Amino acid sequence: MEHTGQISVFAAGDNIISSLGINTAENMENILAEKSGLRMMDDKSLYVEPFLASPIDFARIEAQPLFNKLKDYHKLEQLMIASVTDALAHSKVDPSSRRTLFILSSTKGNIDLLKQAQPGQELDERLFLDKMARKVSRFWHNINEPMVVCNACISGVLASVVALHMLKAGMYDNIIVVGGDLLSEFVISGFESFQSVSKNPCKPYDKNRDGLSMGEGVGTLILTTDPDKAAGSKPVMLAGGASSNDANHISGPSRTGEELAMAMSDALKEAGLSAEQVDMIDAHGTATVYNDEMESKAIGVAGLTAAPLLSLKGYFGHTLGASGLIETIVCIEAIRRQMIPRTLNFEELGVPVAVNVSTSTHKASVHNIVKTASGFGGCNAALIISDVTPGAPLDKLSEVEILSQVIISQAGICINGKELKIGDEKPKNTEKIDKTERKEKPALIKLEDLPLDIDKFGGDYGTFIRAAFKSIVSEPYIKFGKMDDLCRLAVTTAEYLLKDVDLSQYNPRDIALVLGCHASSLDTDLRHQAIINVKEPYQPSPAVFVYTLANIMQGEICIRHKIKGENICIIMDENEEDSFISQDQLQQLTQLIFARKRAKVCITGYVDFLQGKYLSTLSLVKRKN
């Protein structure tokens, strides 16, 4: 069912599980009392030295009667089910309904299981985020295929943005967004390798800030289009949302803040609000030097310096894929309670733009809040939370038209369904393909057809992908050699896709990316795990860890082609190599971007690499008619 009129999206139930409590009420009580869940931990299974973090009291979850039903679930799955269960207790939404969708946000999921991986053996399927998501949603016998948003640290905010737009489009009546990440040696060692973790409680926006604090958490936000199911005496709505890419660096934020400002401005425009109507900003606020600096610049560019600025990282640390979702729930509570919390540990402004950091917990008139997040891969997201406006309706969804398509698989390379020999300037046939041609199995270049000595590389992927990239790129690109195999695959496919496309005809913000994969970054995860398994010397590599996120492939494409538009990365089931957007979720997300007039063209498709097996199917599409 598709709606074309005005639809409001209401908060209908929520839960937060963190170091501050196992429900939203407990968390809010501690936040308003200005209590922090950060403490020193000495756990050699998580890190070789004592470290500051914010752990969940898991014993309280185990003590609940529900836990008896969760013995066959892994720890993060147990927490997610417990979180959703509590949120549903405060909601009238039916989790088993066909009109209810589950969306999960996580960066690493059950990554602690990687320690048990043995060379040559099949990986535990619970390491695959789509399998984990299905296990959680099936607890309530929900038959819909759950969506997994995996966009680094913006995952929780972006999952809420996606849910907002799917509901406005009438795809579902209810969406249950649940996000979570736990403390693990994998993640802690990686951030420590970047020297980005502070030895003291983090100090967002402060002149003495010196790094982030790690945390773990799980959050659930239930959204509905039915006002009778809305929670609270005065319903709170999601009113607008947008994303963007810095196109600057995979681990360093924009130097100007313009791209985050763009996401905030686009989200406000969708909500029908001006900068002057914003009552509070809850930003990412990690307390790293460059993140906070960039955010202050973005707030200045967006004209929001007068609005009180909040960071919640001093309360429960950086909870990765859960952070944006947990903090969105706190924003909803801030509107319900008409309160603005204090930014813990902030003393003296230390960012280049004079932002209005909240220095006390106080009563205030709070009706419109901007929630932002930024993350590795240059990704940014912004969400508008309001009790006064539902935001603008969406345009009617329409089909997309394929402008070009490229497939790279273990069989070889094809463009627009026609044979391409590596070294050719153009494919033999560059005509656009239509729907009927999508289903035909395309002619593929075989490895033995390459103008290379087959005996020299023996079908090796690394040699093949370098040859493919070199054949299409005339100038040296040093970054290519530093990428992991997933990114090389994505970047090479995009290079063939865009070879004869004049991107200069588009504003960088008018080009979007919607990509899916199955294995996420597991191939590089295995490399990072192998490094940290060596305890003497214990030297995690930042050059490896930075690629342990699937959305980094989007960042590399954006940097290469200066693309700054909407970015969405999802984890999905394995794809069919001869199909175009064979999964409904990719097609829906692409249509939603066009319906919101957020792009003129979109690069969309499936890119996957794991232990030598690979497949990349990318298409450049535009809105039909």
LUMVO-444481 format. One record per residue (C-alpha): residue in one letter; chain; x, y, z. Coordinates in Angstrom, 3 decimals. Example, Ala and Ser with C-alpha at 12.3 -4.5 7.8 and 13.67 -1.06 7.14 Angstrom:
<pts>
  nuza  lolum         u         v         w
     a      A    12.300    -4.500     7.800
     s      A    13.670    -1.060     7.140
</pts>
This chain:
<pts>
  nuza  lolum         u         v         w
     m      A     0.000     0.000     0.000
     e      A     1.334     3.432    -0.984
     h      A     0.236     6.699     0.563
     t      A     0.660    10.001    -1.252
     g      A    -0.956    12.344     1.304
     q      A     0.281    13.687     4.625
     i      A     1.401    10.992     7.048
     s      A     2.719    11.636    10.548
     v      A     5.254     9.314    12.150
     f      A     4.836     8.987    15.920
     a      A     7.024     7.534    18.683
     a      A     4.942     4.663    20.084
     g      A     7.290     3.036    22.598
     d      A    10.962     2.913    23.506
     n      A    13.640     1.345    25.673
     i      A    17.253     2.041    26.570
     i      A    19.597    -0.545    28.058
     s      A    22.912     0.985    29.083
     s      A    25.201     1.393    32.066
     l      A    22.588     3.795    33.475
     g      A    19.712     1.330    33.562
     i      A    17.681    -1.286    31.737
     n      A    14.765     0.918    30.677
     t      A    14.219     4.468    29.476
     a      A    12.921     5.737    32.823
     e      A    16.038     4.597    34.725
     n      A    18.332     6.079    32.102
     m      A    16.527     9.419    32.138
     e      A    16.523     9.551    35.940
     n      A    20.311     9.180    35.964
     i      A    20.849    11.608    33.093
     l      A    18.762    14.300    34.779
     a      A    20.704    13.615    38.006
     e      A    23.897    14.129    35.954
     k      A    25.257    10.680    36.761
     s      A    27.752     8.938    34.490
     g      A    28.037     5.217    33.789
     l      A    31.726     5.481    32.885
     r      A    34.176     3.603    35.110
     m      A    37.640     2.089    34.976
     m      A    37.619    -1.535    33.864
     d      A    40.402    -4.081    34.234
     d      A    39.332    -6.954    32.009
     k      A    42.144    -8.635    30.074
     s      A    39.614   -10.366    27.821
     l      A    38.649    -6.929    26.511
     y      A    41.970    -5.062    26.588
     v      A    45.497    -5.658    27.834
     e      A    45.493    -2.577    30.088
     p      A    42.848    -0.999    32.365
     f      A    40.528     1.242    30.347
     l      A    37.622     3.601    30.920
     a      A    34.263     2.400    29.607
     s      A    30.555     2.203    30.291
     p      A    29.374    -1.440    30.692
     i      A    25.831    -2.823    30.923
     d      A    24.859    -4.686    34.097
     f      A    24.027    -7.888    32.231
     a      A    23.105    -9.701    35.444
     r      A    19.929    -7.600    35.633
     i      A    18.860    -8.880    32.212
     e      A    19.608   -12.475    33.199
     a      A    17.424   -12.061    36.288
     q      A    14.336   -11.313    34.207
     p      A    11.829   -14.156    33.577
     l      A    12.148   -13.488    29.839
     f      A    15.751   -14.708    29.941
     n      A    14.588   -18.322    30.310
     k      A    13.387   -18.116    26.698
     l      A    16.682   -16.708    25.459
     k      A    19.176   -19.453    26.265
     d      A    19.738   -20.221    22.577
     y      A    20.472   -16.606    21.700
     h      A    23.838   -14.849    21.818
     k      A    24.427   -11.977    24.248
     l      A    23.636    -9.053    21.918
     e      A    20.583   -10.876    20.579
     q      A    19.370   -11.424    24.163
     l      A    19.749    -7.733    24.948
     m      A    17.974    -6.691    21.764
     i      A    15.033    -9.002    22.477
     a      A    14.873    -7.747    26.071
     s      A    14.926    -4.143    24.841
     v      A    12.182    -4.682    22.251
     t      A    10.092    -6.588    24.807
     d      A    10.177    -3.672    27.237
     a      A     9.418    -1.138    24.490
     l      A     6.445    -3.215    23.327
     a      A     5.090    -3.257    26.895
     h      A     4.576     0.501    26.540
     s      A     3.168     0.272    23.027
     k      A     0.047    -0.901    21.191
     v      A     1.991    -2.073    18.127
     d      A     1.710    -5.714    17.032
     p      A     5.270    -6.989    16.372
     s      A     4.018   -10.002    14.406
     s      A     1.919    -8.007    11.934
     r      A     2.713    -8.028     8.209
     r      A     2.474    -4.251     8.438
     t      A     5.298    -4.125    11.003
     l      A     8.966    -4.112     9.950
     f      A    12.086    -4.595    12.068
     i      A    15.120    -2.416    11.285
     l      A    18.371    -3.193    13.110
     s      A    21.324    -0.837    13.457
     s      A    24.720    -2.197    14.454
     t      A    28.321    -1.744    13.448
     k      A    29.791    -5.086    14.565
     g      A    26.938    -7.259    15.860
     n      A    28.166   -10.528    17.413
     i      A    31.800    -9.732    16.600
     d      A    33.076   -11.407    19.797
     l      A    32.310   -14.753    18.102
     l      A    35.161   -14.078    15.684
     k      A    37.610   -15.168    18.390
     q      A    36.336   -18.703    17.927
     a      A    36.877   -18.740    14.153
     q      A    39.235   -21.474    12.991
     p      A    41.236   -21.286     9.729
     g      A    39.596   -23.317     6.999
     q      A    36.338   -23.736     8.888
     e      A    33.021   -22.136     8.021
     l      A    32.268   -18.963     9.972
     d      A    29.541   -18.962    12.622
     e      A    26.440   -17.693    10.796
     r      A    25.643   -15.407    13.752
     l      A    28.566   -13.239    12.602
     f      A    26.457   -12.250     9.602
     l      A    24.311    -9.286    10.578
     d      A    21.382   -10.287     8.393
     k      A    21.218   -13.671    10.142
     m      A    21.337   -11.993    13.551
     a      A    18.558    -9.598    12.547
     r      A    16.379   -12.416    11.292
     k      A    16.825   -14.309    14.545
     v      A    15.723   -11.275    16.563
     s      A    12.679   -10.436    14.430
     r      A    11.573   -14.070    14.218
     f      A    11.285   -14.150    18.028
     w      A     7.973   -12.366    17.437
     h      A     7.172   -14.512    14.361
     n      A     7.475   -11.484    12.111
     i      A     7.579   -12.777     8.523
     n      A     9.030    -9.651     6.901
     e      A    12.686    -9.628     5.958
     p      A    14.326    -7.332     8.543
     m      A    16.529    -4.509     7.325
     v      A    20.024    -3.972     8.731
     v      A    21.521    -0.481     8.513
     c      A    25.305    -0.635     8.922
     n      A    26.732     2.856     8.408
     a      A    29.415     3.119    11.078
     c      A    28.543     5.519    13.912
     i      A    25.539     7.058    12.134
     s      A    23.759     3.673    11.983
     g      A    21.238     4.429    14.744
     v      A    20.270     7.861    13.418
     l      A    20.200     6.657     9.814
     a      A    18.036     3.640    10.715
     s      A    15.519     6.078    12.246
     v      A    15.674     8.283     9.138
     v      A    15.056     5.264     6.888
     a      A    12.146     4.155     9.103
     l      A    10.635     7.643     8.935
     h      A    10.636     7.668     5.149
     m      A     9.401     4.101     4.736
     l      A     6.456     4.917     6.990
     k      A     5.724     8.186     5.188
     a      A     5.690     6.251     1.907
     g      A     3.099     3.857     3.306
     m      A     5.329     0.794     2.974
     y      A     4.475    -0.200     6.555
     d      A     2.255     1.020     9.380
     n      A     4.789     0.344    12.141
     i      A     8.562    -0.037    12.295
     i      A    10.534    -1.323    15.274
     v      A    14.060     0.117    15.195
     v      A    16.472    -1.702    17.500
     g      A    20.196    -1.017    17.664
     g      A    23.086    -2.307    19.688
     d      A    26.813    -2.865    20.049
     l      A    28.761    -4.323    22.953
     l      A    32.222    -3.794    24.371
     s      A    34.640    -6.200    22.725
     e      A    38.372    -6.636    22.391
     f      A    37.881    -6.261    18.636
     v      A    36.487    -2.710    18.872
     i      A    38.416    -1.464    21.902
     s      A    41.777    -2.536    20.467
     g      A    40.893    -0.851    17.176
     f      A    40.036     2.513    18.687
     e      A    43.069     2.270    20.970
     s      A    45.237     1.727    17.877
     f      A    44.032     5.115    16.617
     q      A    45.016     6.622    19.998
     s      A    41.533     8.129    20.086
     v      A    40.474     6.773    23.512
     s      A    40.895     9.073    26.497
     k      A    42.250     7.885    29.830
     n      A    39.722    10.190    31.496
     p      A    35.969    10.718    31.067
     c      A    35.434    12.321    27.660
     k      A    35.048    16.120    27.517
     p      A    32.942    17.027    24.465
     y      A    33.735    20.426    22.893
     d      A    36.117    21.265    25.745
     k      A    39.523    22.820    25.093
     n      A    41.129    19.951    27.067
     r      A    39.341    17.129    25.255
     d      A    41.684    14.347    24.257
     g      A    39.544    11.473    23.032
     l      A    36.399     9.428    23.342
     s      A    35.089     7.061    25.998
     m      A    33.873     3.606    24.975
     g      A    30.465     2.277    25.950
     e      A    27.927    -0.403    25.164
     g      A    24.188    -0.169    24.845
     v      A    21.004    -1.304    23.171
     g      A    18.024     0.842    22.275
     t      A    14.581     0.325    20.752
     l      A    12.316     2.938    19.195
     i      A     8.868     1.872    17.986
     l      A     7.410     4.121    15.292
     t      A     3.879     4.166    13.920
     t      A     1.610     6.127    11.589
     d      A    -1.398     5.484    13.855
     p      A    -1.918     8.357    16.324
     d      A    -3.959     6.057    18.583
     k      A    -0.786     4.030    19.179
     a      A     1.385     7.055    19.944
     a      A     2.937     7.180    23.403
     g      A     2.559    10.125    25.777
     s      A    -0.106    12.739    26.377
     k      A     1.412    14.963    23.676
     p      A     2.737    12.769    20.864
     v      A     6.287    13.266    19.603
     m      A     6.993    12.845    15.908
     l      A     9.927    12.296    13.584
     a      A     9.593    15.118    11.075
     g      A    12.591    15.031     8.737
     g      A    15.881    13.352     8.055
     a      A    18.812    13.317     5.648
     s      A    22.338    11.969     5.164
     s      A    25.478    13.070     3.329
     n      A    29.123    12.215     2.737
     d      A    32.196    14.368     3.354
     a      A    34.101    12.939     0.350
     n      A    37.221    13.875     2.297
     h      A    38.838    10.984     4.212
     i      A    37.717     7.565     5.418
     s      A    38.736     8.179     9.040
     g      A    38.915    11.971     9.246
     p      A    35.883    14.297     9.088
     s      A    35.294    17.212     6.744
     r      A    37.519    20.225     7.245
     t      A    34.669    22.667     6.667
     g      A    31.616    20.968     8.202
     e      A    29.620    21.837     5.082
     e      A    28.461    18.274     4.457
     l      A    27.008    17.713     7.952
     a      A    25.462    21.180     7.691
     m      A    23.901    20.072     4.407
     a      A    22.293    17.051     6.096
     m      A    20.958    19.243     8.916
     s      A    19.582    21.857     6.520
     d      A    17.952    19.214     4.310
     a      A    16.359    17.563     7.349
     l      A    15.040    20.924     8.612
     k      A    13.657    21.747     5.170
     e      A    11.814    18.429     5.095
     a      A    10.401    19.156     8.547
     g      A     9.310    22.632     7.442
     l      A    11.398    24.324    10.131
     s      A    13.884    27.184    10.132
     a      A    17.128    27.280    12.082
     e      A    15.555    29.788    14.472
     q      A    12.888    27.241    15.460
     v      A    15.425    24.682    16.720
     d      A    15.331    24.409    20.515
     m      A    18.222    21.953    20.965
     i      A    20.892    20.075    19.036
     d      A    21.994    16.658    20.251
     a      A    25.170    16.126    18.248
     h      A    27.630    13.256    17.993
     g      A    30.044    14.960    20.421
     t      A    32.645    12.210    20.760
     a      A    35.257    14.556    22.321
     t      A    37.870    13.684    19.726
     v      A    39.764    16.723    18.488
     y      A    38.627    16.663    14.861
     n      A    35.025    15.455    15.289
     d      A    34.062    18.228    17.702
     e      A    35.882    20.818    15.623
     m      A    34.007    19.746    12.489
     e      A    30.653    19.714    14.285
     s      A    31.113    23.269    15.516
     k      A    31.839    24.411    11.954
     a      A    28.787    22.526    10.643
     i      A    26.547    24.110    13.272
     g      A    27.870    27.504    12.239
     v      A    27.287    26.857     8.526
     a      A    23.735    25.655     9.292
     g      A    23.017    28.841    11.285
     l      A    22.363    26.931    14.522
     t      A    24.951    28.385    16.909
     a      A    22.278    29.920    19.166
     a      A    20.585    26.565    19.886
     p      A    21.665    24.739    23.077
     l      A    24.134    21.994    22.114
     l      A    24.167    18.645    23.921
     s      A    26.492    15.655    23.826
     l      A    25.460    12.554    25.782
     k      A    28.763    10.689    25.449
     g      A    29.796    11.646    28.989
     y      A    26.859     9.623    30.371
     f      A    27.262     6.263    28.649
     g      A    30.217     6.677    26.298
     h      A    30.228     5.985    22.587
     t      A    27.941     2.996    22.009
     l      A    28.617     2.818    18.248
     g      A    25.586     1.497    16.325
     a      A    23.353     2.049    19.347
     s      A    24.446     5.616    20.082
     g      A    22.269     7.470    17.590
     l      A    19.205     5.460    18.535
     i      A    19.688     5.780    22.306
     e      A    20.325     9.494    21.979
     t      A    17.235     9.940    19.778
     i      A    15.154     8.398    22.573
     v      A    16.701    10.845    25.055
     c      A    15.717    13.674    22.679
     i      A    12.130    12.401    22.636
     e      A    12.175    12.389    26.436
     a      A    13.620    15.917    26.480
     i      A    10.536    17.100    24.584
     r      A     8.156    15.123    26.806
     r      A     9.788    16.410    29.992
     q      A    10.610    19.909    28.649
     m      A    14.162    19.512    29.915
     i      A    17.630    20.053    28.439
     p      A    20.360    17.899    30.044
     r      A    23.861    19.070    30.770
     t      A    26.834    18.102    28.612
     l      A    28.882    16.244    31.236
     n      A    32.544    17.182    31.765
     f      A    32.396    20.310    29.586
     e      A    34.179    23.293    31.205
     e      A    35.656    25.655    28.633
     l      A    34.902    25.951    24.921
     g      A    37.644    24.518    22.738
     v      A    36.204    24.452    19.225
     p      A    36.680    27.072    16.481
     v      A    33.014    28.141    16.229
     a      A    31.264    29.549    19.314
     v      A    28.547    26.951    19.850
     n      A    26.121    27.085    22.784
     v      A    27.081    24.000    24.817
     s      A    24.534    23.090    27.508
     t      A    26.248    23.526    30.888
     s      A    23.366    22.654    33.210
     t      A    20.313    20.426    33.389
     h      A    17.353    22.750    33.281
     k      A    13.713    23.246    32.363
     a      A    13.184    24.727    28.914
     s      A    10.678    25.088    26.109
     v      A    11.688    22.206    23.863
     h      A     9.626    21.410    20.763
     n      A    12.084    20.886    17.881
     i      A    15.375    18.999    18.188
     v      A    18.096    18.271    15.649
     k      A    19.889    14.949    16.262
     t      A    23.097    14.391    14.298
     a      A    25.786    11.760    13.904
     s      A    28.986    11.411    11.896
     g      A    31.244     8.433    11.320
     f      A    34.086     6.706     9.506
     g      A    33.700     6.681     5.759
     g      A    32.782    10.376     5.885
     c      A    29.111     9.647     6.576
     n      A    26.731    12.101     8.285
     a      A    23.071    11.927     9.244
     a      A    20.535    14.311    10.751
     l      A    17.081    13.671    12.199
     i      A    14.406    16.153    13.278
     i      A    12.312    15.297    16.365
     s      A     9.284    17.504    17.014
     d      A     5.954    17.747    18.817
     v      A     4.626    20.511    16.538
     t      A     5.213    19.407    12.931
     p      A     4.960    16.080    11.093
     g      A     7.095    17.349     8.230
     a      A     6.386    17.340     4.511
     p      A     4.700    14.500     2.618
     l      A     6.716    12.456     0.140
     d      A     6.265    12.522    -3.605
     k      A     4.684     9.455    -5.127
     l      A     7.186     6.636    -5.530
     s      A     8.147     5.898    -9.121
     e      A    10.213     3.323   -10.956
     v      A    13.881     3.907   -11.658
     e      A    15.589     3.905   -15.034
     i      A    18.946     2.208   -15.501
     l      A    21.547     4.396   -17.178
     s      A    24.369     1.860   -16.969
     q      A    25.263    -1.353   -15.174
     v      A    28.482    -3.180   -14.352
     i      A    29.025    -6.652   -12.931
     i      A    32.323    -7.959   -11.619
     s      A    32.291   -11.556   -10.448
     q      A    34.591   -14.549   -10.322
     a      A    33.558   -15.161   -13.921
     g      A    34.877   -11.784   -15.026
     i      A    33.504    -8.361   -15.993
     c      A    30.545    -7.190   -18.059
     i      A    29.083    -3.789   -18.814
     n      A    25.438    -3.336   -19.787
     g      A    25.147    -7.056   -20.435
     k      A    27.845    -7.034   -23.109
     e      A    31.343    -8.452   -23.222
     l      A    34.191    -6.223   -22.178
     k      A    37.829    -7.111   -22.621
     i      A    40.095    -5.477   -20.099
     g      A    42.081    -2.898   -22.014
     d      A    39.165    -1.829   -24.218
     e      A    38.316     1.853   -23.957
     k      A    34.589     1.118   -24.149
     p      A    32.370    -1.942   -24.084
     k      A    31.429    -3.272   -27.510
     n      A    27.821    -2.226   -26.942
     t      A    27.013     0.770   -24.750
     e      A    23.263     0.811   -25.302
     k      A    21.117     1.130   -22.172
     i      A    19.544    -2.093   -21.019
     d      A    15.855    -2.403   -20.306
     k      A    13.913    -4.574   -17.876
     t      A    13.762    -7.563   -20.216
     e      A    17.512    -7.597   -20.655
     r      A    18.127    -7.602   -16.876
     k      A    17.051   -11.211   -16.600
     e      A    19.362   -12.419   -19.379
     k      A    22.653   -13.846   -18.186
     p      A    25.289   -11.374   -19.441
     a      A    28.396   -12.314   -21.343
     l      A    31.328   -12.171   -18.942
     i      A    35.019   -11.835   -19.458
     k      A    36.853   -14.890   -18.187
     l      A    40.179   -14.589   -16.390
     e      A    41.888   -16.499   -19.194
     d      A    40.726   -13.827   -21.660
     l      A    42.653   -11.091   -19.892
     p      A    45.724    -9.752   -21.687
     l      A    47.913   -11.023   -18.864
     d      A    50.043   -14.094   -18.319
     i      A    47.522   -16.426   -16.661
     d      A    50.305   -18.530   -15.205
     k      A    51.819   -15.471   -13.589
     f      A    48.872   -14.725   -11.318
     g      A    47.011   -18.041   -11.437
     g      A    43.575   -16.454   -11.193
     d      A    44.539   -14.520    -8.063
     y      A    41.924   -11.887    -7.104
     g      A    44.494    -9.279    -6.104
     t      A    46.223    -9.364    -9.477
     f      A    42.921    -9.486   -11.316
     i      A    41.385    -6.477    -9.551
     r      A    44.567    -4.408    -9.938
     a      A    44.649    -5.217   -13.648
     a      A    40.983    -4.300   -13.985
     f      A    41.487    -0.987   -12.177
     k      A    44.653    -0.121   -14.066
     s      A    42.942    -0.826   -17.361
     i      A    40.200     1.739   -16.740
     v      A    42.201     4.415   -14.848
     s      A    44.791     6.393   -16.757
     e      A    46.454     8.165   -13.818
     p      A    48.066     6.480   -10.776
     y      A    45.821     6.335    -7.698
     i      A    47.986     5.572    -4.665
     k      A    45.020     5.041    -2.331
     f      A    43.954     1.969    -4.294
     g      A    46.903    -0.021    -2.972
     k      A    45.991     0.818     0.626
     m      A    42.378    -0.344     0.394
     d      A    41.054    -3.696     1.558
     d      A    39.650    -6.136    -0.990
     l      A    36.002    -5.126    -0.488
     c      A    36.804    -1.476    -1.205
     r      A    38.957    -2.342    -4.221
     l      A    36.053    -4.302    -5.641
     a      A    33.561    -1.491    -5.050
     v      A    35.856     1.259    -6.332
     t      A    36.811    -0.705    -9.457
     t      A    33.181    -1.466   -10.278
     a      A    32.269     2.196    -9.802
     e      A    35.147     3.189   -12.069
     y      A    33.766     1.109   -14.936
     l      A    30.230     2.288   -14.165
     l      A    31.159     5.975   -14.327
     k      A    33.809     5.838   -17.045
     d      A    31.630     7.496   -19.685
     v      A    29.465     9.510   -17.294
     d      A    30.076    13.246   -16.954
     l      A    29.520    13.673   -13.206
     s      A    30.307    17.373   -13.480
     q      A    26.765    17.899   -14.816
     y      A    25.490    17.124   -11.309
     n      A    25.952    18.929    -8.036
     p      A    27.944    16.559    -5.740
     r      A    24.993    16.578    -3.319
     d      A    22.672    15.335    -6.101
     i      A    24.447    11.982    -6.435
     a      A    23.423     9.296    -3.937
     l      A    24.800     5.871    -3.002
     v      A    22.670     2.959    -1.813
     l      A    24.736    -0.197    -1.405
     g      A    24.151    -3.599     0.128
     c      A    26.378    -6.526     1.007
     h      A    26.086    -9.826     2.843
     a      A    29.408   -10.410     4.596
     s      A    29.881    -6.785     5.635
     s      A    33.617    -6.335     6.349
     l      A    34.158    -9.861     7.710
     d      A    37.110   -10.518     5.393
     t      A    39.040    -7.606     6.915
     d      A    37.605    -8.382    10.353
     l      A    39.427   -11.709    10.172
     r      A    42.684    -9.862     9.490
     h      A    42.177    -7.532    12.463
     q      A    41.271   -10.468    14.717
     a      A    44.402   -12.352    13.637
     i      A    46.525    -9.319    14.560
     i      A    45.044    -8.860    18.035
     n      A    45.275   -12.594    18.714
     v      A    49.052   -12.120    18.867
     k      A    49.560   -10.922    22.433
     e      A    53.323   -10.426    22.295
     p      A    53.747    -7.818    20.925
     y      A    50.185    -6.492    21.081
     q      A    50.093    -4.096    18.132
     p      A    46.674    -3.623    16.534
     s      A    46.900    -1.901    13.154
     p      A    44.823     1.250    12.530
     a      A    45.382     0.747     8.791
     v      A    43.493    -2.552     9.040
     f      A    40.909    -1.562    11.650
     v      A    39.647     1.421     9.638
     y      A    38.371    -1.014     6.996
     t      A    36.336    -3.102     9.453
     l      A    33.142    -1.292     8.429
     a      A    31.145    -2.107     5.297
     n      A    30.276     1.514     4.512
     i      A    33.950     2.419     4.040
     m      A    33.518     1.227     0.439
     q      A    30.999     4.052    -0.012
     g      A    33.454     6.506     1.482
     e      A    36.171     5.432    -0.954
     i      A    33.827     5.843    -3.931
     c      A    32.735     9.265    -2.656
     i      A    36.320    10.435    -2.158
     r      A    37.345     9.215    -5.597
     h      A    34.447    10.924    -7.414
     k      A    33.707    13.824    -5.012
     i      A    30.192    12.567    -4.268
     k      A    28.451    14.164    -1.281
     g      A    24.830    13.036    -1.528
     e      A    22.744    10.611     0.517
     n      A    24.596     7.469     1.673
     i      A    22.959     4.266     2.893
     c      A    24.658     0.920     3.479
     i      A    22.616    -2.138     4.402
     i      A    23.431    -5.761     5.137
     m      A    21.303    -8.221     3.218
     d      A    21.060   -11.804     2.047
     e      A    23.241   -12.997    -0.810
     n      A    22.308   -11.582    -4.212
     e      A    21.698   -12.964    -7.676
     e      A    24.546   -11.984    -9.962
     d      A    22.383   -11.448   -13.050
     s      A    19.778    -9.193   -11.491
     f      A    19.352    -5.456   -11.046
     i      A    18.491    -4.460    -7.481
     s      A    17.081    -7.954    -6.993
     q      A    16.389    -7.220    -3.351
     d      A    13.326    -5.072    -2.650
     q      A    15.109    -3.175     0.110
     l      A    17.692    -1.599    -2.201
     q      A    15.021    -0.634    -4.677
     q      A    12.806     0.849    -1.964
     l      A    15.623     2.927    -0.492
     t      A    16.579     4.236    -3.923
     q      A    12.970     5.162    -4.719
     l      A    12.639     6.944    -1.373
     i      A    15.661     9.131    -2.089
     f      A    14.159    10.173    -5.419
     a      A    10.719    10.717    -3.856
     r      A    12.328    13.147    -1.398
     k      A    14.125    14.940    -4.266
     r      A    17.460    14.263    -2.579
     a      A    19.255    13.098    -5.731
     k      A    19.150    13.245    -9.514
     v      A    21.095    10.016    -9.961
     c      A    21.969     7.153    -7.626
     i      A    24.656     4.480    -7.615
     t      A    23.005     1.395    -6.232
     g      A    23.683    -2.320    -6.009
     y      A    25.403    -5.151    -4.204
     v      A    29.129    -5.497    -3.382
     d      A    30.427    -8.468    -1.412
     f      A    33.827   -10.023    -0.697
     l      A    34.721   -12.825     1.702
     q      A    37.729   -15.139     1.682
     g      A    38.360   -14.897    -2.049
     k      A    34.722   -15.088    -3.167
     y      A    33.339   -11.876    -4.584
     l      A    30.483   -10.285    -6.498
     s      A    29.764    -6.675    -7.379
     t      A    26.671    -5.489    -9.252
     l      A    26.383    -1.715    -9.522
     s      A    23.898     0.352   -11.512
     l      A    23.625     4.066   -12.155
     v      A    19.938     4.944   -12.062
     k      A    17.649     7.938   -12.208
     r      A    13.999     8.471   -11.501
     k      A    11.916     7.260   -14.444
     n      A    10.122     9.981   -16.429
</pts>
